């Protein structure tokens, strides 16, 4: 029995390697498909070139940031404020987070034309190619994430003989590295993709009256590049961070609750088990020719739901074997069920198969103002169901884990619920990541002049991708709330550990009537609004430059509108690149410095208030923005299918305006907030000793 327990970290390592091998096999399978004719290959190569150039410049800037942070953490380690493992853990977390996004982007840009060409033969074949590309992204993220976690565990435990507390301290720090990289990737990529998208839509569709992805539009290549750097590379780094964050926080609270390796290893082994279940589910994703949106959704749901059922069944004996109790199994199950329910709620509010989005499309009959009002209202209303689901999940996980007798065990149960929610991330992310590939495929079909039935098939896949992307964001945001709550508990434990080392006791006065806590709460609640404002404004400024450039080219390039001359695609790509890289710096600095400054002024009690306020308002803001944006996008797609006058009608133009507002909502600000609320906690934990020793109040 003891020998088996010791083998658990190595089982986790094997699980991560299986995921990476599966991703490699899927990638090789995709490359066997044809890219189509020379024109399709040329367009795909242009998109690939733009995406590679952007990521090269982004990673150069990010490397400078990580080098500076590495030096700062080394200085803190030299003064005894951290262990020497921490700076290196921070760098590896950022490296693997960036690598997962890069691999996903690489395979996505190699799959777009192949998906277009596959759609010539049928909808199911197109779905399989695009979904396989998404699977590479999904299993690369979980494989690299689990590899990083298990490698650090094995090195620290068996290489350096460190105890559980030191291991979790280092692991939380690489979580901070992953969060930092994710924020850069999500914000920078989000600004790029939405600036290009807004510029292309407003000038191309609304002003010039040309179709989406028309080759005459100078911003069309930038738009397709943006799908990859924002919705693939950015999303990959984002969900890598969510995945490792949930596992790390659960492991840290397992140590606090039980003081041994078993409770720490359970989340890691759960994740490895989830990989196997997710792989099985991928083989069930297929559909038939002429499938509508409900049938396509059913095809993807078959895979994700089967994976969820398998993990629900297999987690029971695993939990009993490791902890000797089934109580914690029900905490895991509550998170798994909550994830499925949040996904269904998101689908209901954002899919054009259901009333909310259909009704939103009808508001376009009276203009763009009413569709914007309707989308905001829909997004606000959509927060009710997820908040009820998460609240119920928290209560169930806490009390079934023995929270009434031991608060530490109850909090461990909540953290396990987050692990349960993300346990099948491999396939959940695959259904999300396939969307940008389908979107690119539609653009290539339009630009290369493919038959209308090919574009119809890519549009069907793209519309489905909008819904699954919103569902994926719902998963990420829901898990962020649970993980952030667990990280707040980890922060309080860390402060207790620091105080004990200094021979002091901490005051557990976190009542909201404590003015220090209350001030921290207000600052934390305000922070997601400030963060959203900064990122929205960044998209607006970047989009303005694209709009001006597209208008200039339409006006100055003779024969462009007649198709006799080609636009200057490279200038729009370059504009988006410069703007996004410049604008991504401020939000990241705000996220990292705020908890440090608040801590140095208000102390650790103020930081606890900050984290609580940011978690509560950030969760609601992220859900609201994500669902509003998804609904606006699918309302536009619904009209384009022939409803309310179809493409080119006044209703369609109003819907395009609504969609341009929703773009930064759902793809820049909204998903960035779930990274923000976890990064705040990670930074707070890393700088806990500094705050404890040098705060003013």
N, C-alpha and C positions, 0 to 999 in steps of 0.2 A: 504493500500500500504506500509506504513512504517513498519507495523507489519510483512508483508511478507519479506521485505528486511532484517529485523532482524533475520528471520528464516533461511536465506540462509546458514549460517555456520552449522546449525543443519541438514539441508537437505544434506549438504556435508558429515557430520558424518554418516548419515543414508546410503548414497551411499557407503561409505567405509565398513560399516558393511555388506551390501548386498554382496559386492565383497568377503569378508572373508567367509561369509556363503556359497557362491557358491563354493569357493575353498575347503571348508570342505566337502561339498556334493560330489564334483568330486573326492576328495581323498578317501572317503568311497566307492564310486562306483568302483574305481580301485582295492581296496583291496578285492573286491568280486571275482575278476578273479583269476584263478589258476596260480601258479608259475611254473607249469609243474612237470617234474620228479625230483628225488633226486639230480641228477647231476646238473641240472639247478639251483636248490635251493642253492646248495653248492657254485657254482660259483658266484651267485648273492650275497650270504652272504659274500663271500670274498671281493667283490667289495665294499659292504656296510661297512664292517669293516675297510677297508683301507681309505675310504672317511671320515668316522666318526673320525678316528684317526688323519687324516690330519687336519680336521677343528678344532678339540679340541686343537691341538698344535698351529694352526694359531690364533685362538681366544684368546689363552693365551698371545701370543706376542702382539696382537692388544690391548688387555685390558691394558697392561702396557703402551702402547703409549697413549691411551685415558686417563688413570689416570694422566700421566704427563701433557698432554694438558689441562686437567681439572684444575690442580693446577695452570698452567700458566695463564689460563683465569680467574681464581679466583683472582690471584694476580693483574691482569690488572683491574678487577672489583673493587678491594679494592682501587686502585689508581684513580678510576673514569674514566678509559679509556673505560669501557664497563658497561652495566647494569648487575645486578646479575642474570638475566634470561639466559644470554648468555652461561655460562659454562654448565648449565643443558640442554639447547637446543642442544648444541654440542654433549653431551653424548647420548641423545635420538635419534638424527639423525643417529649416528653410530650404536646404538643398533638395531633400526628397519631395517636399511640397511642390517646389518649382519643377522638379524632374517629372512628376506625375502629370502636371499640366502640359509640359513640353511634349511628352510622349503622346498624350491624347490629341494635342493639336497636330502633331506630325501625321498620325494615322488618319485624322479627320480630313486633312488636306490631300491625302492620297486616296481617300474614299469617295470624295464628292462626285467626280466625273464617273467613277465606277458605278455609283448609285444611279446616276442619270442613265447610263448605258444599260444597267440592269432593268430600269423601268421601261425600257423599250420592249422587253420580253414579258413583263408582267408586274403587277403591284406587289405580289408576295416576294418575288426575287429582289425587287428594290428594297422592300422592308428588311429582308434578310441581310443584304449588304450594309445598309445603314445601321441596323441594329448590331451587326457584328463589329462595326467601327465603334459604336457606343460601348459594346462589351469590352473592347480593348481599353477604353478609358476607365470604365468601372473597375475592372480587375487589376489594372495597373495601380489605381489609387489604393484599393484595399491591400494589394500585394505589397507595395512599397511602404504603406503605412504600418502594416503589421510587421514587416521585415525590420523597419527602424525600431519599433517598440521592443520586439523580441531580442534583437541584437544588443540593444542597450541593457536590457535585463540580464542577458547571459554574460555580457562583459563585466558588468558591475557586480553581479552575484557570484559568478564562478571565476572571473578573472581577477577581481580586486577584493572579493570576499566582503562586499559591503552589505549592510543591513537594509531592510525594507524601506526605512525612512530616507536613506541616502539615494536609493534607487528611484523612489517616486519623486524626490526633489529634482533629480537630473531629468527624469521623463517629463515633468511639468515644464521644464525649461525648453526642451525641444518642442513641446507644444506651443510655447511662445514664439519660437522660430517659425513653426508651421503657420501660426496665425498671422504673423507679420508678413510672410511671403504671400499668404492667401489674400490679405488686404491689398497689398500692392497689385497682385494679379487681377483681383476682382474689380477694384476701383479703376486701375489703368485700362484693363481690357474692356470694362463696362463703358468707360468714357469714350474709348475708341469706337466701339461697335455702335453705340447709340448716336454719337455725333455723325457718323457716316450714314446710319439708317435714317435719322431725322432729316439730314441734308438731302439725301436721295429721294425721300418720300415727298417732302414739302415742295421741292422745286420740280422734281420729275413728275410725280403723280398729280399733284394739286395744280401747280402753275403751268407746266408744259403739257399735261394731260397724256403722258406716255405711260405704257405699262410698267409694272414692277420688274426690276432686273433688265430693263431695256438697255441694249449695248450702247445706245446714244447717250445714256446718263453718265457723266464723268465720275459720279460717286459710287457707281455700281460695284466696281472691283473692291473699293474700300469697304463697302457694306458687307461683301462676302468675306473679306479678310477679317472684318470685325467679328463676324459670327464665330470664327475660329479662335481669335485671341481673347475674346470676351466670354463667349458661351461655352467654349471647350477648355482652353488653357486656364482661364480665370475660374471657371466652375470646377475644374479638376483640382486646382489648388485649394479652392474653397471647401469642397467636400472631403478632401484629404484632411484638412484641418478639423472639420466636424467629426470625422471618423476617429482620428487619433485622440482628439480632445475628450470624446466620450469615454474611450478606453482608459486613458490616463487618469481622468478624474475619478472613475470608478475604482481603479487600482489604488489610488492615493487614499480614498475613503475606506477601502477594504483594509488597508494597513491600520488606519485610525480605529476602525471598529473591531478588528480581530488581532492585529499585531503580528500576523504571520503571512507567509508567502501564498498560502492557499487562496485566501480571499482576493489577494492581488492578482493571482494568475487566472481566476475564473473569467473576468472580462476578456482577457487575451484569448483564451481557449474558445470562448463563445464566438469571438470574431472569426477564428479559424474554422469553426464549425459552420458559420454563416457563409463562408466562401464556398464550401462544398455544396451546400444547399442552393446557393445562387447559381453555381455552374449547372446544376441539374435543371433549374428553372429556365435557363437560356435556350435549351433545346425544345421548349414548348412554345416558343414565340413564332407563330406563322399564321397566315391568313389566306383567303381565297380572292380570286380576281373580282373586281367590282365591289369590294368591301366598303361599307360606309364608315363614318367615324365611330359609331358604337361598336361595330365589328372589329375595327382596328384597335380600339381601346380594350376590347375583350381579349384580343390576341396578346397584348402586352400584359394585361392584368392576369392572364392565365399563368404566365411565367413568374411574375412577382408574387402572386397569391400562393402558388404552389411552394415557392421558396419559403414564404412566411410560415406556411403550415408545417413544412419539414423541420424548420428551426424550432417551432413551437413544440413539436413532438420530441425532438432529440435533446432539447435543453433540459427536460425534466430529469432523466437519469444522470446527465452531466452535473447538474447542480447538486443533486443528492450525493453523488460520488465525491465531489470536491469539498462541499461544506457539511455534508451529513444531515441536510435538512431540505425540504421542498419549499419552504416559505419563500426563499429568494427566487425560486422559479416563477412564482406568481408576480413578483416585481418585474422580472424580465418579460413575462407574458403581457403585463399591463402596458409596457412600453411598445411591444410589438403590435398589439391591438390598437394602441393610440396612434401609431404611425400609419397603419392601414386606414383608420378612420379619418385622420387628417388628410391623407391622400384623397379619399373619396369626397370629403367636404370641399377640398380645393378643386377637384374635378367638377363637382356640381356647380361651383360658382364661376368657373372659367371656361368650361367646355361649351361649344355651341350646340351640343346635343341636349342641353338643359335650358330651362326657362330663363334664369338670370341673364345669361349672355344673349339669348334670343330677344328678350325684352330690351336689353341695352342696345342691340342693333336697331330696334324699332324707334328708339329715341333720336336716331340720326335723321328721321323724317323732318324734324324741326331745327336741324342745324348742328354745328359742332359744339355750341355752348351746352345744349341739353345732353349730348352724349358724354361730355366731360363731367357734367354734374351727376349724371347717372352712374358713370364709372367710379367716381369718388364715393358716392353713396353705397354702391355695391361692395366696394372694397372695405369700407367701414363696417358694414353689416356682416361681412364674411369673417370678421375677427371673433364673433361670438362663439361659433361652433368650436374652433381650435382652442380657445381659452378654456371652454368648458371641458373639452377632452383632456387637455394638459393638466387642468386642475384635478380632475378625477384620477388621472394617472398618478399624479404626485401623492394624493391621499392614499390610494390603494397601495402603491409601492412602499410608502413610508410605514404604514401600519401592518401590512403583511410581513414586513421584514423585522418586526419587533420594535418599531419606533416608539411605541408607548412605554416600553421598558428601557430602551436604550436609543437615545437620539442618534448616536453614531451609526448604529445598525440601520436605522430608518433612512438616514441620508445615503448610506451605501446602497440601500434598495432603490432609491430614486436614481442614483447614478447607474445602477444596473438596468433600470428602465430605459435610460438613454442608449445604453449598449444594445438592448433588445430592439429598440426602434431602428438603429442603424446596422443591425447584424446582417441584413441582406442588402447592404449598400452596393455590393458588386452588381447585382441585376437592377436595383433601383436606379443607380447612376447610369447604367447602360440604357435604360428607357429614356433618361433625361438627355444624355450626351448624343444620342442618335439624331435628335431634333436639328441641331445646327448642320449636321451632315446632309439631312434631307433639304434644309433651307438652301444650302449651297448647291445641291443637286438641281433644285428648281431654277436657281439663277443661271446655272450652266445650260439647262435646257432652253431657257428663254434666249440667252445670248448666242447660243449656237444654232438657233432656229430649228429645234426639234419639233416633230408633229405635236398637235394639241393634246393628244391622249397621253403623251409622255409628261407634259407639264401638268395635266390633270392628276396623274399619279403622284408626281412629286409634291404637288399642292396638298393632296390628301395626306401624305406622310408629314409634310411641314405643319399642317393644321393640327395633326395629332401630336407633333412635337411640341407645339405651344402649350398644349394641355399637360403633357407629361413633364415639361420643364417646370410648369407651375406646381405640379404635384411634387416634383423633386425638391423645389424650393421650400414647399410646405414641410417636407420631411426634415430638411436641413434646419429650418427655422424652429420647428418643434423640438428637435434634438438639442438645438442651441439653448433653448430655454431650460431644459432639464440639465444639460451639461453645465450651463452657467450657474444654476442653483447649486449643483454639486461642487463647483469650483469656489463659490462663496464659502461653503463649508470647509473646503480645503484651505482657503485663506485664513479662516479663523483658527483652524488646527495649526497652520504654519506660524501664526502669531503666538499661539500658545507654546509651541516648540521653541521659538526664539526667546520668549519671556522666561521659559524654564531654564534655558541655557544661561540666561543672564541672572538667574536666581530671583526672578520676579514672578508675579501673577498678573494675568490680564483681567481687566474689568469687563465682565460679560454684560454690560449695559448697552444693549442694542435696541432699546425701546425707542419708538419714533418720537417720544416726547423729550428724549435727550437731544438738545439743540444741535450738537455736533453731528449726530446721526441724521437728523432732519435736514440740515443744510446739505449734507452729502447726498441724501435722497433726492432733493430738488435738483442738485447739479447733475446727478446720474440720470434722472428722468428727462432733463433738458438735452442731454448729450446726443441721443439718437436724432432729435430734431435738428440740432446744429450740424451733425454729420450728414444727414440727408440733404440739408440746405446747401452745404458745401459741394457735395457730389452732384446734385441737380444743377447747381449754378455752373459747375465745371462742364457738364454735358451741354448746357445752353451756350456757353462761350465757344466751346469747340464746334458745336453745330452751326453757329453763326458764321464762322470762318469757312465751313464747308458750303453753306448756302450761297455765300458771296462768290466763292470760286466756281460753283456749278453755274450760277447765273452768268458769270463772266464768260465761261466757255460757251454756253448756249448763244451768247450775244456776239462773241468775237471770232469763234471758229466757223469759217464759211463752209456751208454744206453739211454741218454736223446733224441738224435735224432731218436732213434728207437722206442721211446714211452714206453720204459721199466721202466724208472725212471722219477719222476716229477721234474721240476725246482724249484728253491727257489724263489718264487714270492715275498715273504716278503722283501727280501733284496733290490729289485728294488723299491718297494713302499717306503721303508725307505730312500733310496738314494734320490729319487725325493722329498720327504717331507723335508729332511734336507736342500737340495740345494735350493728349492723354498722359504722356510721360511727365509733362510739367505739372498737370493738375492732380496727379495721384499722390504727390509728396505731402501736401498739407493735411489731408484726412488721416494719413498714417501717423504723422507727427502728433496730431491732436489725440489720436487713440492711445499712443504710447505715453505721452507726457502728462495727460490729464490725471490718471490715477496716482502718478508719482507726485505731482504738484499738490493735489488734494490731500494725499497722505502726509506730505511734509508740513502742511498747514494744519489740517484737522486731526491727523493721527489715524490709527487703524480703525477707530469707530466711524470716522467720517468716510473712510474707504468702503466699509461694509455698507453704509447707506448709499454711497455712490453706486456700488455694484448692484444692490437691490433695485434702485431706481432705474438704472440703465437696462436691467434685465426685463423689468415689467413693461416699461414704455417701448423698449426696443423690440420686444416680441410682438406687441400689437402693431407697431409701425411697420415692421417687416412684413407681417401677414397682409396688412392693409395695402401696402404698395405693390407687393407681389401679385395679389389677386386682382386688384384694379387693373394693373398692366396686362395681365393675362386675359382678362375679360375684354378689354379694349382691343387687343390684338385679334382675338378670336371673333369678336363682333365684326371687325373689318373683313376677316376671312369668310365669315358667314354671308356678308353682303356680296362679296366677290363670287360666291357660288351661284348668284343669280337672284338673291332676295332683295327687295326694295330697289329695284332698278339695276342691280349688279354693278360691274366695273364701269367707272367713268361717270356714274350718276352723282347727283348732289348728295345723296345719302352716303355714297362711297367716299366722296371727298370729305364729308363731315367725319366719317369713321377713321379716315387716314389721319386727320388732325387729332382725334382722340387717341389713336395708336401712337402718334409721335409724343404725346404727353406720357402715355403709358410705358413707352420704351425705357426711359431712364428709371421709371418707377420699378419695373420688374427685373431689369437686367443690370442696373448700376446701384442705385441707392438701397433698394429693398434687400437684396441678397448680401450687400456689404454690411448691413446692420447686424446680421446674425454672427458675422465674424467679429464685429466690434465688441459685442457684449461678452464674448469669450476672451478676446485679446485683453480687455480691461482686467479681467480676473487673472489671466496668466501673468501679465505685467505686475499686478499687485502682489502675487505670490513671490515672484522673483525678487522684487524690491522690498519685501516685507521687513527684513532685518534693518535695512536703511531707514525705512519709515518709523519703525519701532524705536530706534535709537535717536533719531534727529527731528522728530515732529515738534511743532510749536505748541499746539493745544493739547 
